[in-house]
Amino acid sequence: MKYGDTLQQRSIPEWSHYNIDYDHLKDLIKHHTTPGAGNPLSIPGQGSTTEQAFSATFFDVLRAQHDRINLFIKSKSGEIERRLAHIGKQLANLQSRQPWTRSESVPARRIEKYAKIDADLARAGEEVKSLSRFRVAQCVGFNKILKKYKRWTKDRDLERRFKQEVLNRPDSFFQVEPVYLLDQYTQVLGMLRAATAEPGATESHVDPKQASSAARLTKAVEERSPVDFDLAMSKVPLGPHASRPTYWVHPDHIVELEVLLLQYLRPYARTTRAREWETVVSASKTGPSTAGTGEDAGFVVLDDPAAFANKQNAVTVAASEELEGTIPSKAAGLVRWTTRDPVAVAMEVNVQPGSSQERVKLGKVRRKQLHALLHEDVVPDQPAEYAAQSENIGDCDAHELQGWLTNNGDKRPIAVGRAKRSRFFGLHNSASAGVWATLDREIQVSRGLSGEPYPFPHAVLEIRRENVQSPALIHLLDRSHLVERVRGFSLEAHAVWTCCKPPNMSPPIWITMLGQDIRKLPALERRQRRSAPSTATNSAAHLSPSRASTSVASDTSPYRSYNDDTSATEVMEPPPLRAFQKKRKPRNAFSQAPETIAPDRGGYWNEYDNPESDEDEGYYIYIDPNASVKFPGQELLEAWIRKTRHLLRLERDEGRVDTDGSVDEDDGESGEESEYGANNNNTSYGTIAPSLRPSIHTQESFFARLLHTLAPSTSHDPEHSSLLLHELSTRQRERESILFKLYTSCLCAAVVLDIVLVILTTTSRRKLRREVDVTVCFGVVASFLLTLLAVWSVRLRRERVGGLQKGVVLGVVVGVCAVGGWLVGRGVGV
């Protein structure tokens, strides 16, 4: 499918008038490079005057398009930034004046204020997603246009010049990603969740001996150590009712995906819940955080390539994602590191069947100790400001690692990976159930720290679900255009295959997908009904797939009730704000309830936010089964016939005469039907009085009345006789009028025809004499016939014709005959 046909769908429909004019630019290139378009063409790539002129013109058009889009993105970014700052300021002021308290009786006014801030923040998050999607669509459009220009004109200078002078500018939207807006949104969202948390909340301490996988992951989150969280995600086995789906994410969709994840999950933080509010507020004052870009992290696989391949081949795709007891990492030894934390090591040990001993031992070592034990640098050095944290690490774990390496001499570093990682956990996680996620971007794998890096083209999202019966987030991601689910994918297995390619290891099923474009066409959004929600809280529900989206819906949310076994999407919807308002009594007992008026959104109406109706609503066509079927043009022909009858006075406006001499005035009870099949009654509908409506009679009634009129009367009633005389006199006048019009028209037509023939005879050329004679003969015959018809009509008149009228008729007849004879004689003489 052509990109121009899907540009509006890939972009934001409400902002379509700001899109790049892709079709116009493509037609401009085609018009100047296609022969036969009326323009002088030059040999492509030869640098002629015509080609240089078009290159300069096209460059100016591209730059104008870029500047127009860049101005819109800048203004929209500033608008979102100011809105988020205003929301953060409102939340800080509200928290200082009316802090949230978890109690049974919370003032409705306070709930309304926090809910309004939550709704505003939800809309701001959707604006961030929309801006990122719009920017990506425009970038792809410019890149495709430049490729088309280079392919059709063989000119490589324009692309290089445009990128150097326009796209590489620091203020171009190609260089400025909305990551800073994502950071600001994350900070304000953290402020809202921390403000609505229970003031005296403390972390639930998990028993280390508890075997639940959810409990171990929850403990890793509560320890606030990212390296422990990463190690737990890799080495904690799957529990019952668990799954571990993995998705690939195109780099263009990372911002949209993070906003979506933040609607269901909470970003991982190093601070505790008690200090979360102070940390977020201080971060919002000092500047943007690294939430949108992630933290440097990496892993080292310690194993034998052949042994790793055997373990990888033995696990099916379904078992690696959903089988209880499956460990996500197949490596015998795994090293995890981050920039700030000490190195964490996981080592698999042989355990006798039935023993309660753990199969995996966890420990932390210093970087220098790890390099000395492995005899190579596999982990980058820690920055000086964080090196003090590693000095407190003891030597016990280092001795255990040394003993493990000694007992397993074939275990060595076979793959190293590094990336920027973001971590998330569920809003309602507990020791028995929860959701956790990691997002890795800018991934590189190599044989060692100094080996040749192999970049991975996509970002990787891994979701971990434990005992959550309704995985709404996973279902949403499976249907989303932002990600591509790759079953059985493991970044660790991909690193081993890329770096070592063990002979006994089957090629991973995802290798063939690496060269494909995983970007999908966004689904068409169904238009909502025109009826607007009555409150800001309900309007925010349309912006996100779940009201758990922006999460005043935390585990201490003011208006959610749930138990520890429910997920973020199984919680109840919040009541509308008007439910908390005071009910006012009506002034009188019989006053009607006022109509609900949709709130003013403060913007212009458009067909996307305010559709007329749902697309699924159909329409109905009613066909009258009793209606008569007419041929095309029948109505027009009937109209002409009615006008002709009216002109010749063949219709009667008087009432009809019955056999008994009574006049029927059509009072509506006769039952006689009109030409449309309805009773021709005199019912008035407020437009025309019944007495003024003409009655239309059929042909049968006309002859019946004529026969009744001509039949001898058997009644000796004087009134009946007067009516018959009146009817006869009326018909006689009509007959005389028709005959007068007939012979008058015939005489006029004969005179006009003779005048035309005389002019034709006197002005014609000799070369066309034969054709003129034939025409004159036909004309003379026609004029004679018209004259005879006129004389016959005069003879049919019963009334006495005056002498003047007879003289005029006789003069015209004699003149027509004389002119006709002269024309015939002239034609014969010539």
N, C-alpha and C positions, 0 to 999 in steps of 0.2 A: 504494500500500500504506500502511496506517495506521502511524503512528509507534509506537504502543503494541505492535503486532505484531512490530516489528523492533527494539525497544529493547534487548532482551537480545543480539541479534546485533550491534548497533552498539556496545554496551558490551563489558565483559569478562565472559564467562560465569561465571568463578570469583567475581566480585564482584557477581553479579546481585541478591543480597539487599540490597545497598546502593543499588540504583538508585532513582530517583524513582518513586513509586507513580503512574505516569502514568494507568493505567486507572481507578484509584480516584478520582483528582482529576477526570478527565473525567466519570465517572459521577456524581460529586457535583454538578458543574455541571449536568449534564443532569437530575438528579433535582429540582433546585430551580428549573429554568427550563422544565420540560415540564408542560403542563396534564394533569390527570388523575392525577398522582402522589400525591395525598392531601395536598399542602401548599398553603397559601394563596399565591397568586401576586400580584405587584404589577406595575404598569406599568413596564417597564424604563426606567431613566434618570430616574425621577421622585423618587427618594430617599425612598421610603416606609419604614416601620418594618421590614417584612419584608425588603426589599432591603438595608437597612443591617445588619440582624442577620446575614444570610447573607454579606455582604461582610466583616464582622468575623470571622465564623467561618472563612471560606475564607482570609482573610489569616493567621490563626493556624495553619491547617493547612499552608499554603505555607511559612511561616517555620519550622515544626517540621521539615518535609521538608528545607529548605535547611540547617538547623543539623545535622541528622543526617548529610547527605552531606558538609557542610563539615568535620565532625569526622573522618570517615573519611579524606578527602583530606589533611587536616593530619597525621593520624597516619601515613598511608602515605608522605607526603612526608618526614616526619621519619625514618621507618625507612629510606628509600632514601638520604637524606642521611647518616645515621650509617653505613650500610653502605659507601657510597663513601668516606667519611672513613677508615673502618677499613681498607678495601682500600688506599687511598693510604698509610696509615701502615705497613701490612704491607710494601708494595712498597719504601718508603723504607728501612725497617729491613733488609730482605733485600738491597737494593742496597748498603747500607753494609757489611754483614757478608760477603755473598757476591756480589760484582759479577759481572755476566755477562761471560764471555770467549768470543770466537769461536775455538774450537779443535776439533781433531778428536775429542778425548776429553773430553766434558763429563760430570760426575758425574750419574748418574741421579737422585739425590736432589734436586739443584739444578733439574734439568728439571721434576721433579714439583712443586716449590714454585712455580716460575713458571707452570706450566700450571694449577695450582689457582687462582692469582690471576687468570689469564686467564678461567677458567670462572666464577669469582665475579663478575668484571666483566661478562661476557656476560649473566649473569642480572640484574645490576643495570641494564644497558642495556635489557633487555626489560621490566623493571619501570617504567622511565621511559616507554617507549612505551605500556605498558598504562595508566599513570596519566594520560597525556595523552589517550588515547582515551576513558577513562572520564569524565574531566572534560568533554570536548567533548559527549559523549552527554547528560550531565546538563544542561549549559547549553542545548542545543537543546530538551530536554524542558521546561524551565522556560519558555523563550520561547514554545513552542507552546501550553502551558497558559494562559499569560497572554493570548495572542491569542484562544484559544477563549473564555476568560471575557469578554473585551471584546466579541467578536462576538455571543455569546449573551445577555449581560446589558446591553450598551450602556453599561457602566460603565467609564469611563477613569481614574477616580481610584485604583482599587486597583492597576493596573499602575504608575502614576506613584509611588504611595506605596510599593509593594513594592520598586521599583528604588531609590528614594531612601533607604529605611530599612534595606534588607537587602542588595540586590545591589551597591550602591555602597560598602559598607563596605570599608575597606582589607584586612580579614582574610577577605573573602569569596572563595570559589574562582573567582568571576567575575572578580575583579581580580588574582588571583595565578596566573600561568601557571608551569608547571614549567620555565621557561627556565633558572632558576638551577641546577636539577638537571642539565639538559643541559650547562651550562657546567662543572659539577663533574665530570660523566662524561667530557667531552672532555679535561679536565685530567688526570684519572687515566689515561685511555687514552693520552694523550701521554706521560705518565710511563712507562707500561709499554712502549710502543714505543721510547722513547728509551733505556730501561734495557736492552732486549734488542738494541739496535743494536750494530754493531761499534765498539769504542772508538776505533779509529784511522781511522774511515771519513771519507773526504773526497769532496766533490762531483766528479762526473765532468765535466770541462771539455769542452764541445762546440765543435767548430770552427764559427766564424760562417759560413764559406763553404759549410757542408754544406746541401744543399737539402732535406733531410728535414723534413717538417712536424713530426713527433714530436720531432726534435732541437731545433727552434726553440722549441717549447712547453716542452721540458725545460729549455732554457737560460733561458727566462723565469721558470720556477719557481725555478731555482737562483740567479738574481739577487736573489731575495727582494724584489722590487718589485711590489706589487699592481697598480699602474697599467700596468707593462709586461706583466704577465700578462693583464690585461683587453684591452689592445691586441692582444696576440698571439692571443687567442681570437677576436677580431673580424676580423683582417686576415691571419692565416696561412691559406693555401689548404688545402683538404682533400687529404690524401695518398691513396695506394692503400689499399684495404680500410679506408676510413674512413667514419664516419657522424656526424651531428650532430642527434640527436633533441632536441625541445623539449617540455616538459611544463608544464601549468598546475597549480598547487597551491593548494588552498583554505587560507586562513589558519589554520583549525582543525587542519590536518594537518601544519604545518611542523615541530613538535617530533618527531613520529613519523618524518617523512621524514628529518630530520637524523640521528636515531639509526640509521636504515637506511643512510644514506649512509656514516656513520662505520664501519659494519661492512665496507665494501668500499673506502673511500677514506680519505685522510689530510687533515685540515684544513690549509689553507694558512697558513704562519707566516712572519713576517719574519725570524726568526733562522735561522742555518745549522744543519746537522745536528750539528756539533761542539758547539754551545752549546744544543742543544734541551733536554737534560736540565736544565741550570741554569735556563733560561727557564721551563720548565713548573713546576719546583719553586718558584721565586720567585713565579710567578703563583698557585699554589695557596695560598701563604701570605698574599699581599696581598689576595686576594678574587676574585670571579668575573670572567671576561673577557668579551669581546664576541663570543665564538664563536657564541652562540646568537642574538644579535640582528643581527649583521653590522656592516659598516663603511660609512659614507656614501660613496657613489660616484655617478658620473654620466657622461653623454656629451652631445656636441653634434654634430649632423649639419650638415656644410658641403656644400651642393650646390644645384643648381637644381631646383625641384620637378618640372618637366616631364622633365628628364633623369633624375632619380631614378626617376620613374614608368616611363619607358621601360625602364630596366635591371631594375626589379622585375617588370614584365610579361613580360620576355623569359625569365625563369628559371622552370622548372617546379618543382613541389613535390619531386619525386624528385631533381632536379638540385641543389636547394638543400641537400639533406641528405646525399647520398651521391656525387655526381659528383666525380671527381678533378679538382683544380685550381680548384674553385669557392671564391671568397672569401665568407665569411659576410656581411660588411658590403658593401652596395651603394653606400654614400655615397662621393663623390669625396674628401671630407675628413672625418676623424673625430677628435674631441677626447675624450680620456678623462681623468678627474680623480678623485682621492680626497682625503680630508681631510689626510693626512699627506704625500703625495708631490707633486712638481711636476706640472704639466700635461703630458700626453703627446699628441702630434699625429701622425696618420697621413695622408699626402697621396699620392694617386694621380698618377703622372706618365706621360706618353706614352712608350712604349718601342717601338723598332723591332723588327719580327719577327726572331727569331734572336739578339737581343742578350742578353747575360748580365746586364744591368742589372736591378735590382729594379723591379717595377711600383709598389711602395709605399715611400715614404720615411718613416722614423720619426724623431722628434725630441722634445725637451723644451724647454718655454719657461716663463717665469714668468707668473703670473696677470696682472700689470700689463701685460706685453708683449702678452698675448693680448687683453686688453680694448682696448688701444690699436690693435691691428691690425684688430680686428673692429668697432670703434667702438660697442660695446655690452657690457654686463655679461652674460656667459653662464655664468660659473663663479663660485661663491661664494668669498669671501675666505678665505684660509688662516688657521687659528688662529695666534696669536703664538708658541706653543711649537714649532710646526713650520715657521715661516716661514724659519728659518735654513737649512733644507735647500734651499730654492729659490734662495738667494743665490749658491750655487756654480754655478748653471747659466750657461753661456756664452751669447753672442749669435749664434752661428753658426746654430743651429736657428731662431732668431727671424727672421734674415735670409732663410733659405730659405722660411719660411712667408710672409714678406712678398712675396717674389718669386712664390711660387705664387699668392697671392691677387691679385697684380697681373696675372699672365698669365691668370688665370681670374676675370674680373670678375663673372661671373654666379654664382659660388659664394659663398653667404652662409649664415649660420645660419638653418635652417628649422625645427628641432625641438631641444628640450632635454629630457633625461630625467634623473631622479635616483631613487635607491633605496638600500636597505641591502643590501649584497652580502656573501655568504659564498662562499669559494673552496675547492675540494678538488682533490686529485690522487691518482692511483692508488698503491697500496702497492708495486707492482712495476714502476713506470715505468722506462723506459730511453730511450736515444737513438734506439731503433728502434720502440718501441711503448709505448702507455700509454693512460690514461684521465684526463680532466680534466673538471671540472664547476664551474658557477657557479649560485648560488641568489640571486635578487633578490626582495625583498619591499618592501612599502610604496612601490610604484612610482607616480611622478607624471610626466606629460609636459606640456610647455607650449611656447609660441612663443619665450619668452625667460625669463631669470631672474625678471623681474618680471611675466611674463604670468600669465593665469589657468591654474591647474594642473588637469589632467584626471587624476583617480586611476584606476589600473588595478585591477580588483577582485581579482585573484589574484596569487600569487607565481609566478615563472617559473624553472624549472629547465632548464638547458642542459647536455647531456652531449656531450663531444667524445671520440671514440674513434679511435685510429690504430693500424692493423696488429694489432688484437686479434681473434684468430680466434673466440673464444668470449665474446661480450658478455653474460655472465650478468646483470650489473646491469641492462642495458637490457631484457632479457627479463623480469626480475623486476618492473621498473617498469611495463612494458606490461600486466602482469596484476594490478597492485596497485590497491587502492581509494583509495590516497592521492593519485594524480595522474591527470591526463587528458592524453593525448598529443595535441598539436595540430600536425599536419604542415604544414610550410612557414611556421610562425610566426617572426616576427622582431620584437623589441621596437623596433628602429630603424624598420622599415617601419610598424609600428603608430603610432609617434610622428609620422611624416610624414603618414600618413593622417588622424590625429586633429587635427593642428594646421593642415595645409594643404589636405588633400583636393584633390590635383591633378586637373584635369578628365580627363586622359588616363590616369589610374591606375585600374585595375580594383579594385572593392571587395574587400578581403581576405576570404578564405573563413571566417576566424574571427570576423568581426564579429557574425554571428548567434548565436554561442555566448557572447557576453559576458553576456547576461541570463539564462543558464541556470545552474542549480545543478549544479556539477560533482562534488558529493559523491556517492559511490557506497556501496552497501550492502556491507559487508565480506563476503568469502566465508566460508562455514561451514568451520571448521577440522575436519579429520579427526581423530578421536580416536586417540591412540596406544595401542598394546597395553599391557596391564598390566605386562608385564615391564619392569623399570626398567633403565637402563644401569648398568654395573658400576662406572664411575668418574665422577668429576666432569667429566673432559674429554668423555666421551661424552654426558653429560647436557647439557652446554652446546651440543652440536651440534644438539639438538632445539629450541633456542631461537632459532636464527638460520638463515637459508637456506643459509649456507655457513660452514664452519669458518674461513674467512678473515675472519670477522665482526669479531672484536675484536682480532685482530691482534697477539698475540705473533707472528702471521704477517706480519711485515714482511719486507723484503728481506734482513734479517739474522736471521731467525727461527731459533731453536735446533733446531726439528724439522720444517723444511720443505726440500724439495729441488726446485728448479725451474730453468729457464733463462730468459734475458732475454726470450724471445719468448712466454712464457706469461702468462696473466692471473691475477687473484687467485683465480678459481674453478677453475683447472686444476691447482692445486697439490695435493699429496697430503694425505690426512687424517693427523693426528698419531696415533701409536700410543697405546693406553690406558696409564694410569699403572701398572697392575699389570705391564705388560711390562717396566718398569724395576726392579721389585722383585726381591730376591734369591730364588732358588728354594731351598726347604728340602726336604731329603730326608725321605721318610716314615719313620716309626719301624720299620715292618716292610714287608716286600716285598709283602705281600698286602693292605695297607690300601687301602681304596677312596678315591677322590678325594672330598673334601667337596663338598657341594652349594653352588652359588653363592647367596649370600644378598644380596638387594638392599640397598643402603645405606639407612639411615634418613635421610629428608629433613627430619626435624624438624618435621613439620606433620601436620595431620589429613588423614585419607583423604577424598577426594571423587571423584565420578564423572567429573569432567573431567580430573584429573591421572592417575587410575587407572581407566580404563574396563575393563569386563569383557572386551570383545572388540572387534574391528574391526567397523565398521558394514557393511563389504562382505562379511563372512562370512555365508553362508546357513545354513539348517537343512533337514533332510530329514524327510519323513513317509513311513513305511513302511506299505504296504497289503498285507495277506496276500491273494494272488490266490485261495487255496483256502478262504478263510473264507466261511461262509454268510451270505447277506444276510437280515437280519431286519427285519420291519416295526416301526415305533415302538411300544414298549410290550410287545413280545413277550416279553422277558426277565422283566418283572414278572408277566405272565400265567402264564408257565411256573413261576415261583416259587410263585404262588398254587396252581396245580394240584399241584405237588409237596407243598406243605404239606397240601392237602386229602387227597391220597392217603395221606400219612403218618398223618393224623388218623384216617382210615377203615381204616387198616392194609391198604391194597391193595398195599403193597410187602413183600417178603420179605427177611429178613436171613439165612435159612439158605441153604445151597447148593442148587442145582437138581438135580433127579433126572433122570438120563439114561434112555434107553430100556432100557438093560440093568440099570437099577436102581442104578448107581453114582452117588455124589454128587459133583458138580463143585464144588470149593471155589475156583474162579477163581484158579488159581495163576499166571496171567499168560501161559500158553502157549496158551490157547484161541483167541486171535485175535479174540474177540468185541469189537466196538467199542462205546464208551460213546456217550452222546448228543452229545458234543463231537467225535466222530470219532477219538478216540485209543484205543489199546488199554487196556482196563481191567485193567492188570496190578497186581501187588502189590509193585511196586518201592517201597522206602522212601527218602524224601529227608530223613530226620532229623526229621520233625514228627509224623507219625501212623504207627503200626505197620501193616503190611499186613493183619494179621489183624483189625484193628479197622475197616477200611474197608468200608462196606456196598456190596454189589454191586447194580447197577441193571440190570434186565432189560427188554428191549423187550416190546411188546404181543404180538408173534408168539411169543416164547419162553414167555410166560405161558399162552397157549392150547395151545401144544404140550405143556407140562408137564401141563396139565389133562387133555388127551386121553390122555396117557401114563398118568396116574394112574387115570383111569376105565377104561382098557382092561384086559381080563382078562390076568392074568399067566400066562406060559408057563413061568416058572422055578419050580422046586421047592426053591430054595435057602432055608433058614430065615432066613438074614440078610437076603435080599432081601424076604421076606415081612414081616419086622419093620419094615423101612424103609417099605414100602407102608402098613402099618397106622399107623405114626407120621404119615405124610403125610396120610392120610385123617382121622385124629383131629384133626390141627391145623387142617385146613380146616373141619371140622365145628364146632370151637370158634369159629372166626372167623365162620362163618355165623350161629351162634346169637347171638354178641355183636352182630352188625350188626342182626339182627331185634329184639333186645331194645332197642337204642338207638333203632330206628326207631319202634316202637309207643309207647315211653315219651315220645319227643319229640312224637308226634302227639297223645297224650292231654293232655300239658301245654299244648300250643298250643291245643287245643280248650277246655280249662278257662279259660285266660287270655282267649281270645276271648269266651267267654260272660260272664265278669266285666266285660269292657269294654262289652259290649252292654247288660248290665243297668244299669250306671252311666249309660250314654248315654240309655237309655230313661227312667230315673227323674229325671234332671236336665235334660232337654231342654225347650225352650219350645214352646208350642202353635203359634206362628207357623211354626216349622220342623218341624212334625210330619211332613209328607210326606217331607222329606229324611231324617229320622231313620228312618222306616219302611222306606224303600228300603235304607238302610245296614244296618238290623237284619236284613232279609231276606237280603241277601248274606252277612252274618256268620253267620246260622244255617245257611245252606247250606254255608258253608266249614267250620263246626264239625262238621256231620254227615259231610262227606267225610273229614275228619281222623279222626273216630271209626271210620268204616268201614275206613280204611286201617290203623288200629291193630288192629282185630279181625282183619283179613286177615293181618296180620303175626303175630299170636298163633297163628292157625291154621296158618301155615307152619312153625312151630317143630317140630323132630323130637324134641327132648328133652321130657321130661315136665315140665309146668308145675305148680308147687306150688299148693295150695288157697288160700293167702293171696294169692298173686299173682293167681290167677284172680278172687278176690273183689274185690280192689282194681280190677282192670280192669273187671269187671262193674259195680261201683258207680259208677265214673267214667263209663261209657257210659250207664248209666241216668240219672245226674245231668245229663249233657250233653243227653240227649234231653228230659228234663223241662223243663229251663231253656229249651231251644229251643222246645218246645211252648208254654210260658207266654209267651214273647216274641211268638210268632206270634199267639196268641190275644189278647194285649193290644193288638197293632197292629190286628187285625181289629175288636175291640170298640170301639176308639176311633174 
